[in-house]
Amino acid sequence: MPATTADKRATFRKMHETGCFAIPNPYDVGSALALQHLGFKALASTSAGFAWTIGKADNRVSLDEVCTHLTELCGAVDLPVNADFEGGFAHEAEKVGANVARAVKTGLAGLSIEDSTGDAAKPLYERAHAIERIKAARKAIDADNSGVLLTGRCEAFLVGQADLDMVIDRLKAYSDAGADCLYAPGIKTREQISAVVKAVHPKPVNLLIGASGLSIAEAGDLGVRRISVGGSLARTAWAGFMKAAREIADKGTFAELANGYSGVELNKMFK
């Protein structure tokens, strides 16, 4: 019997209580089903990976496009899906709340709100405004007792502001504002990770790993609860596609096509 939305949300919350788990990021329905087939227990959308599937750059998709995508992902798998909801697709806290309320209706089990503005001259929202945006998301989630898990993200390391004290201050404030999980993409060292985990305890921490780095066991030893990979699976898929296509375009040969995944196995997986 397929899992209900309520089941998925309850399962997702339970997963954040103990241990450390990987929450890989599919970019479409096919990749979501493949990850479910491989035995993962929860998934997370990727703003970049999805954007590339529709021929757009990251942070250039619309709210309508994202909500349609999330509805498709949530409907395709029996696993909880956490949404990369970027900055809430609005600047004003009230509008962030309205957009979060809409996202909740897609069936997702969790979503994240980040504090980046998209403006290179002023890449992070002012602290007070960023907090209000988290509060608005919390209020929208709680309005219908959905049980959706809210992740507060501080993007400082990704926008060139590698100030760990500032990041920790913001994450603690987001926790106080109602975030259930905290996330600072870009932190990498054991010292940085341990400091964040300690600062927001007992709230769970999500860690981004985009290539080589800590194993799940090693991250768990540092107190990390959840590991996501962002757009890395999408980039890996694009790497194979572009290498094979470039060979055909540049050389007129087809050797790279021999490295493709078995069509027979794909058909078995998707039957």
PEWO-V513957 format. One record per pair of residues at least 24 apart in sequence whose ideal C-beta (glycine too) atoms are under 8 Angstrom apart, sorted by the first residue. I is the first residue (numbers start at 1). J is the second residue. D is the distance in Angstrom with one decimal. If there is no record, write none. Layout:
BEGIN
[[I;J;D] [I;J;D]]
END
This chain:
BEGIN
[[2;78;5.6] [3;78;4.3] [3;79;7.7] [5;74;7.4] [5;107;4.8] [5;109;7.8] [6;147;7.2] [8;74;7.8] [8;78;7.6] [8;79;6.9] [8;80;4.2] [8;81;7.5] [8;107;7.6] [8;109;4.8] [9;80;6.8] [9;109;4.7] [9;110;8.0] [9;146;7.0] [9;147;4.3] [9;148;6.3] [9;149;7.5] [10;147;6.8] [11;41;7.7] [11;42;7.7] [11;80;5.6] [11;109;7.5] [12;42;5.9] [12;80;3.6] [12;82;7.2] [12;109;3.9] [12;110;5.8] [12;149;5.8] [13;147;6.7] [13;149;5.8] [13;180;7.9] [15;41;6.5] [15;42;6.2] [15;80;7.6] [15;226;7.8] [16;149;6.9] [16;180;7.3] [16;181;6.4] [16;204;4.5] [16;225;5.6] [16;226;6.9] [19;220;6.5] [19;225;7.4] [20;216;5.6] [20;217;7.6] [20;219;5.6] [20;220;3.2] [20;224;5.4] [20;225;5.9] [20;226;7.2] [20;227;6.8] [21;216;7.4] [21;225;7.5] [21;226;6.1] [21;227;7.2] [22;216;5.8] [22;226;8.0] [22;227;4.9] [22;228;7.8] [22;229;7.7] [23;82;6.3] [23;206;7.7] [23;226;5.5] [23;227;6.7] [23;228;5.0] [24;228;7.2] [24;229;5.6] [24;233;6.2] [25;49;6.1] [25;84;7.5] [25;228;5.9] [25;229;5.5] [25;230;6.0] [25;231;6.8] [25;232;7.4] [25;233;5.9] [25;234;7.4] [26;73;6.9] [26;233;7.1] [27;52;7.1] [27;53;5.6] [27;231;7.6] [27;233;7.0] [27;234;4.3] [27;237;7.6] [28;53;5.4] [29;72;5.5] [29;73;6.6] [29;76;4.5] [30;270;7.1] [31;233;6.8] [31;234;7.9] [31;237;7.5] [32;73;5.3] [32;76;5.6] [32;77;5.2] [32;81;7.7] [33;76;6.1] [33;77;6.4] [33;269;7.2] [33;270;6.5] [34;269;6.3] [35;79;8.0] [36;77;4.8] [36;78;6.9] [36;79;5.5] [37;269;5.1] [40;79;6.9] [41;79;6.5] [41;80;7.9] [42;79;5.5] [42;80;4.5] [42;81;7.4] [42;82;6.8] [42;109;7.3] [43;73;7.2] [43;77;6.6] [43;79;5.4] [43;80;7.3] [43;81;5.2] [43;82;7.2] [44;81;7.0] [44;82;4.2] [44;83;7.4] [44;84;6.5] [44;110;8.0] [44;228;5.1] [45;69;6.9] [45;70;6.4] [45;73;6.2] [45;81;6.6] [45;82;7.2] [45;83;5.1] [45;84;5.0] [46;84;5.7] [46;230;5.8] [46;231;4.8] [46;233;7.7] [46;234;6.1] [47;84;4.5] [47;86;5.3] [47;231;7.8] [48;230;6.9] [48;231;3.6] [48;234;6.6] [49;230;7.9] [49;231;4.6] [49;233;6.9] [49;234;3.1] [49;235;7.9] [52;231;7.7] [52;234;6.0] [52;238;6.7] [53;234;7.8] [58;231;7.3] [59;86;6.3] [59;118;6.2] [62;89;7.7] [63;89;4.3] [63;99;5.9] [63;102;7.3] [66;103;7.7] [67;102;6.1] [67;103;6.2] [67;106;5.6] [70;103;6.5] [70;106;4.0] [70;107;7.5] [70;108;5.6] [71;106;4.4] [71;107;6.6] [74;106;5.7] [74;107;3.5] [74;108;5.7] [75;107;6.6] [80;109;3.5] [80;110;7.0] [81;107;7.5] [81;108;5.2] [81;109;5.9] [81;110;7.8] [82;108;6.8] [82;109;6.2] [82;110;3.8] [82;111;6.6] [82;112;7.1] [82;149;7.2] [82;151;7.2] [82;228;7.9] [83;108;4.7] [83;110;6.9] [83;111;4.0] [83;112;7.1] [84;111;7.9] [84;112;6.1] [85;111;4.4] [85;112;5.9] [85;113;6.1] [86;114;6.3] [87;113;6.8] [87;114;5.3] [87;115;7.5] [87;116;6.1] [87;117;7.3] [87;118;7.1] [87;133;7.8] [88;113;5.1] [88;133;6.4] [88;137;6.6] [91;117;7.5] [91;125;7.9] [93;129;7.2] [93;132;4.2] [93;133;4.8] [93;135;7.0] [93;136;4.0] [94;136;6.2] [96;133;4.9] [96;136;5.0] [96;137;5.9] [97;136;3.5] [97;137;6.2] [97;139;5.8] [97;140;4.2] [98;140;7.1] [100;136;7.4] [100;137;4.6] [100;140;4.1] [100;141;6.4] [101;140;4.2] [101;141;8.0] [101;143;6.5] [104;140;7.0] [104;141;6.2] [104;144;7.3] [104;146;5.0] [104;148;5.4] [108;148;6.5] [109;148;6.5] [109;149;6.5] [110;148;5.9] [110;149;3.7] [110;150;7.1] [110;151;6.4] [110;180;7.8] [110;181;7.5] [111;137;7.7] [111;148;6.4] [111;149;7.9] [111;150;6.7] [111;151;7.0] [112;150;7.7] [112;151;3.8] [112;152;7.4] [112;153;5.1] [112;181;8.0] [112;183;6.2] [112;206;7.9] [113;137;5.0] [113;150;7.2] [113;151;7.4] [113;152;6.4] [113;153;6.6] [114;153;4.0] [114;154;7.7] [114;155;5.1] [115;153;6.6] [115;154;5.8] [115;155;5.8] [115;170;6.8] [116;155;4.0] [116;158;7.2] [116;159;5.9] [123;155;7.4] [123;159;3.7] [123;160;7.4] [123;161;7.1] [124;154;8.0] [124;155;6.7] [124;156;6.3] [124;159;6.5] [124;161;6.8] [127;169;7.8] [127;170;6.5] [127;173;6.9] [130;170;6.7] [130;173;7.8] [130;174;7.5] [131;173;5.2] [131;174;6.8] [131;177;4.9] [132;177;7.9] [134;174;4.9] [134;177;4.1] [134;178;6.1] [134;179;5.7] [135;177;4.7] [135;178;6.1] [137;178;7.5] [138;177;6.6] [138;178;3.1] [138;179;7.4] [139;178;7.9] [149;180;4.8] [149;181;6.2] [150;178;6.3] [150;179;5.2] [150;180;5.1] [150;181;7.3] [151;179;6.2] [151;180;6.9] [151;181;4.2] [151;182;7.1] [151;183;5.3] [151;206;6.2] [152;177;7.2] [152;179;3.2] [152;181;7.5] [152;182;5.6] [152;183;7.0] [153;182;7.9] [153;183;4.5] [153;184;7.2] [153;185;6.8] [154;182;7.9] [154;183;7.5] [154;184;4.9] [155;185;6.6] [155;186;7.6] [156;184;7.2] [156;186;7.4] [157;184;6.3] [157;185;6.7] [157;186;2.6] [157;187;5.9] [158;185;5.5] [158;186;4.7] [162;186;7.4] [164;192;5.8] [164;195;6.2] [164;196;7.8] [167;196;7.2] [168;195;6.5] [168;196;6.2] [168;199;4.5] [168;200;7.8] [171;196;6.6] [171;199;6.7] [171;200;5.4] [172;199;6.0] [172;200;6.1] [175;200;5.4] [175;203;5.1] [179;203;7.2] [180;204;7.5] [181;205;7.1] [181;206;5.7] [181;225;7.4] [181;226;6.9] [182;206;7.2] [183;207;8.0] [183;208;7.5] [185;230;7.2] [188;213;6.7] [190;214;7.7] [190;222;6.2] [193;219;7.3] [193;222;5.0] [193;223;7.9] [193;224;6.4] [194;222;5.3] [194;223;7.0] [197;222;6.2] [197;223;3.7] [197;224;6.5] [198;223;7.4]]
END
